[in-house]
Amino acid sequence: MGKGIIKYIKNILYCLIQLIYSGDDKCVICNEYGDENEALCVQCRKKLRHSGDSFYLCHNDEEYPIWSVFYYSKTVKELIIRLKYKSDFICGEILASHMLELVKKNGLQFDLLAYVPMTKRALRNRGYNQSEFLANYISKSLNIPVICNLIKILDTKDQIGLGEEERWNNMEKCFAIKESKLIRNKNILLVDDVITTGATTFHCAHCLKKSGVGNVYILTIAKSKV
Ligand SMILES: [Zn+2]
């Protein structure tokens, strides 16, 4: 299926969800009645554990600053699962709006947005990339373009059975840059959903950096303990 068709279907799905949702002010997580104009009720909002502090993702003398909006609590996990596996773009908007808030609050400055890519096969199966959705939301609001030249050429699933060191090193082969001229000396904000070991995110950042990018900053919804 072509990228255009996927985008078309995605937009129709999104519009349908918006239509269904607009007449219903129930909380998207607990299904209890919530506040008007709020997709999450007060109780569920209270369960979101904000992180917000930056830290560094380090490996082999390379380091990238990273901001995570939340800790990986039950409510955040549910929102991410719904965005990632159930095409629930209302949950996606809730998460993206918090990411945008963090960008503004911390005054993050960058020229382009990028996102952690999926292989063509994985994208065909899911129909959309949740990190691309989040990047697009931030892009629209800040009027900063999303660059799509970071690609995933190999599946990382084939890493089962490998030790942590091998897993890290093996992942370098999974990502590539299609056209590096567009990103040379630019500062890029790389968007990902959850950071666990950081291996995927690190190698995406590394791939951008070695293609001549100025600074790479990383923004994720949540950080999870390994
Ligand atoms: Zn609720």
Residues whose N, C-alpha, C, O or C-beta is under 5 A from the ligand:
A	BS01	ZN	C27 I29 C30 N31 L40 C41 C44
